[in-house]
Amino acid sequence: MELSKVKITFAVAFTTIAGYLLAKGSIDTGLILPTIGIFLLACGSSALNHFQDADRDKLMLRTMNRPIPSGKISRKDAVIVAIVLSLAGATLIYVGSNIIGLQLGLLALIWYNGIYTPMKRKTAFAVIPGSVIGAIPPVVGWVAGGGSVTDPQVVLLAFFFFIWQVPHFWLLMLKYGKEYVEAGYPSITQVYSEQSIRSMIFLWTFATAATALMLPLFGIIETHIITIIILLSVIWLLYIFSGLLRNQTTKINPFFYFMRINYFVLAVIIALMIDPLIK
């Protein structure tokens, strides 16, 4: 479970469910295989990431107790686990959706392990292209539910799950940037001052909020009650994050804001799952 980063991969599975329900308009057994498939594929991708980052993980306090650097599992066994999980996940995605769903799932794995993971060793801005990874699972759900990858609604849905990851990750950099630098990773904290980073985080959060407000405009969310919930959530999020600008001379706790944007996205995911069931 540690190797698979289950807290993250469970969240990925929920976005797949949301995509399926939005395309299908109802809940049925058809969402089971693609959801489990994405979950297993994400677990396999995470396990492979542990193998790829093991040399740097042992240098950081927050990661030195991960399975490989702590000696709980060998690098070879971690790769075997990654391969088995990835193959199982890919198979279930194909059976539960179609070849497009499989291609999207494999794209997420390749993007994460083949592009983002090496890139984050080269540039402090790897998170921007890397955020494509989080945009793919809801599209897999959408395709499995009978939608098309070219539908405007799913493009906006994917964009929402893309854009929120940037402020989410940069808040981690405010908290752990020094550890990343000591482990040999480039960090945005080396490029900009804390005040500048806080301003950029607010701008990206504002963009996340604006994208959430577009969900009803594009017909992704159709019920009035869910629209009101989204609106109230957006107001709450922007009020919270305005503290990054109001108190520029005061030290902040990045983890406080990190958890708040996570709560906001969780609320949006739940709203997306409920809306097609009550309209």
MARMI-908116 format. One record per residue (C-alpha): residue number from 1; residue in one letter; chain; x, y, z. Coordinates in nm, 3 decimals, decimal comma. Each point is the difference from the previous one (the first is absolute). Example, Ala and Ser with C-alpha at 12.3 -4.5 7.8 and 13.67 -1.06 7.14 Angstrom:
<sites>
   pos   code   unit      east     north        up
     1      A      A     1,230    -0,450     0,780
     2      S      A     0,137     0,344    -0,066
</sites>
This chain:
<sites>
   pos   code   unit      east     north        up
     1      M      A     0,000     0,000     0,000
     2      E      A     0,289     0,237     0,072
     3      L      A     0,156    -0,082    -0,335
     4      S      A    -0,329     0,069    -0,177
     5      K      A    -0,064     0,337     0,173
     6      V      A    -0,359    -0,109     0,058
     7      K      A    -0,117     0,335     0,141
     8      I      A     0,079     0,161    -0,334
     9      T      A    -0,113    -0,290    -0,218
    10      F      A    -0,337    -0,019     0,177
    11      A      A    -0,053     0,366    -0,089
    12      V      A     0,091    -0,079    -0,361
    13      A      A    -0,263    -0,275    -0,003
    14      F      A    -0,265     0,245     0,124
    15      T      A     0,068     0,236    -0,291
    16      T      A    -0,049    -0,296    -0,235
    17      I      A    -0,338    -0,072     0,161
    18      A      A    -0,097     0,365    -0,040
    19      G      A     0,087    -0,007    -0,370
    20      Y      A    -0,202    -0,319    -0,052
    21      L      A    -0,310     0,127     0,181
    22      L      A     0,006     0,330    -0,187
    23      A      A     0,014    -0,174    -0,339
    24      K      A    -0,243    -0,280     0,086
    25      G      A    -0,246     0,205     0,204
    26      S      A    -0,064    -0,289     0,236
    27      I      A     0,179    -0,252     0,217
    28      D      A     0,038    -0,359    -0,115
    29      T      A     0,246    -0,290     0,009
    30      G      A     0,181     0,134    -0,305
    31      L      A     0,208     0,234     0,215
    32      I      A     0,154    -0,282     0,206
    33      L      A     0,266    -0,131    -0,240
    34      P      A     0,135     0,333    -0,130
    35      T      A     0,010     0,141     0,354
    36      I      A     0,189    -0,299     0,142
    37      G      A     0,216     0,000    -0,311
    38      I      A     0,102     0,364     0,043
    39      F      A     0,060    -0,062     0,371
    40      L      A     0,232    -0,295    -0,069
    41      L      A     0,177     0,176    -0,284
    42      A      A     0,059     0,304     0,222
    43      C      A     0,129    -0,232     0,274
    44      G      A     0,240    -0,159    -0,248
    45      S      A     0,116     0,339    -0,122
    46      S      A     0,058     0,113     0,360
    47      A      A     0,197    -0,315     0,079
    48      L      A     0,218     0,060    -0,305
    49      N      A     0,049     0,360     0,114
    50      H      A     0,131    -0,129     0,335
    51      F      A     0,260    -0,200    -0,195
    52      Q      A     0,095     0,301    -0,213
    53      D      A     0,032     0,241     0,294
    54      A      A     0,155    -0,235     0,257
    55      D      A     0,344     0,164    -0,026
    56      R      A    -0,144     0,345     0,081
    57      D      A    -0,261    -0,123     0,249
    58      K      A     0,270    -0,121     0,238
    59      L      A     0,137     0,356     0,016
    60      M      A    -0,323     0,168     0,115
    61      L      A    -0,144    -0,018     0,351
    62      R      A    -0,360    -0,026    -0,126
    63      T      A     0,079    -0,289    -0,236
    64      M      A     0,288    -0,194     0,157
    65      N      A    -0,243    -0,245     0,162
    66      R      A    -0,164    -0,096    -0,327
    67      P      A     0,012    -0,374    -0,079
    68      I      A     0,317    -0,013    -0,213
    69      P      A     0,233     0,241     0,185
    70      S      A    -0,110    -0,148     0,335
    71      G      A     0,080    -0,353    -0,122
    72      K      A    -0,357    -0,131     0,033
    73      I      A     0,013    -0,119    -0,360
    74      S      A     0,275    -0,041    -0,258
    75      R      A     0,014     0,203    -0,318
    76      K      A    -0,049    -0,319    -0,204
    77      D      A    -0,312    -0,103     0,192
    78      A      A    -0,139     0,352    -0,029
    79      V      A     0,030    -0,021    -0,379
    80      I      A    -0,177    -0,338     0,000
    81      V      A    -0,285     0,147     0,204
    82      A      A    -0,017     0,299    -0,237
    83      I      A    -0,017    -0,222    -0,310
    84      V      A    -0,268    -0,231     0,142
    85      L      A    -0,219     0,289     0,117
    86      S      A     0,041     0,190    -0,327
    87      L      A    -0,083    -0,301    -0,218
    88      A      A    -0,304    -0,086     0,213
    89      G      A    -0,120     0,359    -0,011
    90      A      A     0,050     0,036    -0,375
    91      T      A    -0,190    -0,324    -0,064
    92      L      A    -0,298     0,108     0,210
    93      I      A    -0,010     0,342    -0,166
    94      Y      A    -0,009    -0,161    -0,344
    95      V      A    -0,270    -0,251     0,096
    96      G      A    -0,204     0,264     0,186
    97      S      A     0,019     0,274    -0,263
    98      N      A     0,168    -0,029    -0,338
    99      I      A     0,330     0,049    -0,179
   100      I      A    -0,024     0,379     0,047
   101      G      A    -0,032    -0,045     0,375
   102      L      A     0,302    -0,232    -0,002
   103      Q      A     0,204     0,248    -0,203
   104      L      A    -0,088     0,280     0,241
   105      G      A     0,095    -0,214     0,300
   106      L      A     0,334    -0,093    -0,153
   107      L      A     0,057     0,364    -0,094
   108      A      A    -0,038     0,094     0,368
   109      L      A     0,253    -0,264     0,102
   110      I      A     0,250     0,103    -0,269
   111      W      A    -0,047     0,369     0,077
   112      Y      A     0,056    -0,052     0,372
   113      N      A     0,288    -0,244    -0,007
   114      G      A     0,157     0,080    -0,335
   115      I      A    -0,038     0,378    -0,021
   116      Y      A    -0,086     0,165     0,332
   117      T      A     0,225    -0,207     0,229
   118      P      A     0,321     0,065    -0,200
   119      M      A    -0,104     0,362    -0,068
   120      K      A    -0,036     0,091     0,368
   121      R      A     0,373    -0,065     0,037
   122      K      A     0,068     0,260    -0,269
   123      T      A    -0,240     0,287     0,058
   124      A      A    -0,194     0,158     0,286
   125      F      A    -0,299     0,040    -0,235
   126      A      A    -0,047    -0,370    -0,079
   127      V      A    -0,331     0,004     0,188
   128      I      A    -0,168     0,201    -0,278
   129      P      A     0,034    -0,263    -0,276
   130      G      A    -0,013    -0,267     0,272
   131      S      A    -0,351     0,107     0,099
   132      V      A    -0,129    -0,155    -0,324
   133      I      A     0,014    -0,331     0,189
   134      G      A    -0,281     0,097     0,237
   135      A      A    -0,218     0,115    -0,290
   136      I      A    -0,010    -0,343    -0,168
   137      P      A    -0,190    -0,229     0,246
   138      P      A    -0,332     0,193    -0,020
   139      V      A     0,027    -0,019    -0,379
   140      V      A     0,040    -0,378     0,024
   141      G      A    -0,319    -0,008     0,206
   142      W      A    -0,175     0,224    -0,252
   143      V      A     0,099    -0,226    -0,291
   144      A      A    -0,104    -0,313     0,193
   145      G      A    -0,338     0,165     0,061
   146      G      A    -0,056     0,046    -0,373
   147      G      A     0,142     0,348    -0,051
   148      S      A     0,256     0,117    -0,255
   149      V      A     0,341     0,149     0,075
   150      T      A    -0,091     0,291    -0,227
   151      D      A    -0,310     0,104     0,198
   152      P      A     0,039     0,361     0,124
   153      Q      A    -0,129    -0,103     0,344
   154      V      A     0,275    -0,254     0,061
   155      V      A     0,265     0,241    -0,126
   156      L      A    -0,107     0,250     0,266
   157      L      A    -0,023    -0,277     0,260
   158      A      A     0,355    -0,108    -0,081
   159      F      A     0,119     0,360     0,014
   160      F      A    -0,140     0,041     0,351
   161      F      A     0,189    -0,306     0,124
   162      F      A     0,311     0,126    -0,178
   163      I      A     0,011     0,353     0,131
   164      W      A    -0,058    -0,056     0,374
   165      Q      A     0,310    -0,219     0,032
   166      V      A     0,240     0,290    -0,056
   167      P      A    -0,089     0,202     0,314
   168      H      A    -0,036    -0,331     0,187
   169      F      A     0,361    -0,095    -0,081
   170      W      A     0,150     0,347     0,047
   171      L      A    -0,145     0,011     0,351
   172      L      A     0,199    -0,317     0,068
   173      M      A     0,305     0,177    -0,134
   174      L      A    -0,050     0,284     0,247
   175      K      A     0,002    -0,258     0,278
   176      Y      A     0,261    -0,248    -0,126
   177      G      A     0,196     0,199    -0,258
   178      K      A     0,321    -0,009     0,204
   179      E      A    -0,013    -0,379     0,027
   180      Y      A    -0,052    -0,031    -0,375
   181      V      A     0,301     0,221    -0,068
   182      E      A     0,216    -0,201     0,240
   183      A      A    -0,104    -0,318    -0,182
   184      G      A     0,108     0,149    -0,333
   185      Y      A    -0,337     0,104    -0,141
   186      P      A    -0,047     0,350    -0,143
   187      S      A    -0,264     0,188     0,197
   188      I      A    -0,210     0,304    -0,080
   189      T      A     0,124     0,142     0,330
   190      Q      A     0,339     0,041    -0,169
   191      V      A    -0,153     0,205    -0,280
   192      Y      A    -0,246     0,234     0,174
   193      S      A    -0,038     0,158     0,342
   194      E      A    -0,265    -0,133     0,236
   195      Q      A    -0,215     0,310    -0,062
   196      S      A     0,009    -0,061    -0,376
   197      I      A    -0,084    -0,367     0,043
   198      R      A    -0,294     0,087     0,224
   199      S      A    -0,132     0,240    -0,264
   200      M      A     0,037    -0,262    -0,274
   201      I      A    -0,174    -0,261     0,215
   202      F      A    -0,291     0,240     0,048
   203      L      A    -0,023     0,064    -0,376
   204      W      A    -0,002    -0,372    -0,080
   205      T      A    -0,257    -0,057     0,275
   206      F      A    -0,214     0,279    -0,145
   207      A      A     0,023    -0,173    -0,339
   208      T      A    -0,104    -0,327     0,166
   209      A      A    -0,301     0,172     0,155
   210      A      A    -0,094     0,164    -0,331
   211      T      A     0,017    -0,336    -0,176
   212      A      A    -0,227    -0,152     0,265
   213      L      A    -0,255     0,275    -0,069
   214      M      A     0,008    -0,093    -0,369
   215      L      A    -0,121    -0,353     0,076
   216      P      A    -0,368     0,110     0,019
   217      L      A     0,044     0,232    -0,301
   218      F      A     0,111    -0,292    -0,218
   219      G      A    -0,286    -0,219     0,119
   220      I      A     0,225    -0,237     0,194
   221      I      A    -0,192     0,091     0,316
   222      E      A    -0,371     0,053    -0,062
   223      T      A    -0,184     0,008     0,332
   224      H      A    -0,053     0,327     0,186
   225      I      A     0,094    -0,135     0,342
   226      I      A     0,336    -0,136    -0,118
   227      T      A     0,068     0,325    -0,187
   228      I      A    -0,060     0,195     0,321
   229      I      A     0,232    -0,236     0,190
   230      I      A     0,273     0,056    -0,259
   231      L      A    -0,049     0,377     0,022
   232      L      A     0,021     0,001     0,380
   233      S      A     0,307    -0,226    -0,013
   234      V      A     0,171     0,240    -0,240
   235      I      A    -0,075     0,300     0,222
   236      W      A     0,136    -0,188     0,302
   237      L      A     0,316    -0,105    -0,186
   238      L      A     0,080     0,349    -0,126
   239      Y      A    -0,064     0,153     0,342
   240      I      A     0,240    -0,251     0,160
   241      F      A     0,270     0,046    -0,261
   242      S      A    -0,027     0,377     0,003
   243      G      A     0,195    -0,034     0,324
   244      L      A     0,307    -0,071    -0,213
   245      L      A    -0,023     0,357    -0,130
   246      R      A    -0,135     0,178     0,307
   247      N      A     0,277    -0,117     0,229
   248      Q      A     0,306     0,006    -0,225
   249      T      A     0,228     0,105     0,286
   250      T      A    -0,135    -0,268     0,236
   251      K      A     0,124    -0,358     0,004
   252      I      A    -0,258    -0,249    -0,120
   253      N      A    -0,053    -0,372     0,045
   254      P      A     0,002    -0,138    -0,358
   255      F      A    -0,158    -0,324     0,117
   256      F      A    -0,310     0,194     0,115
   257      Y      A    -0,058     0,124    -0,355
   258      F      A     0,105    -0,336    -0,147
   259      M      A    -0,279    -0,176     0,188
   260      R      A    -0,258     0,270    -0,086
   261      I      A     0,050    -0,033    -0,373
   262      N      A    -0,021    -0,377     0,042
   263      Y      A    -0,332     0,040     0,185
   264      F      A    -0,126     0,223    -0,281
   265      V      A     0,088    -0,249    -0,273
   266      L      A    -0,152    -0,284     0,202
   267      A      A    -0,321     0,202     0,030
   268      V      A    -0,004     0,055    -0,377
   269      I      A     0,058    -0,372    -0,067
   270      I      A    -0,288    -0,094     0,230
   271      A      A    -0,221     0,264    -0,166
   272      L      A     0,088    -0,140    -0,344
   273      M      A    -0,092    -0,350     0,115
   274      I      A    -0,331     0,102     0,158
   275      D      A    -0,129     0,239    -0,268
   276      P      A    -0,081    -0,259    -0,273
   277      L      A    -0,176    -0,217     0,257
   278      I      A    -0,246     0,268     0,118
   279      K      A    -0,076     0,198    -0,315
</sites>
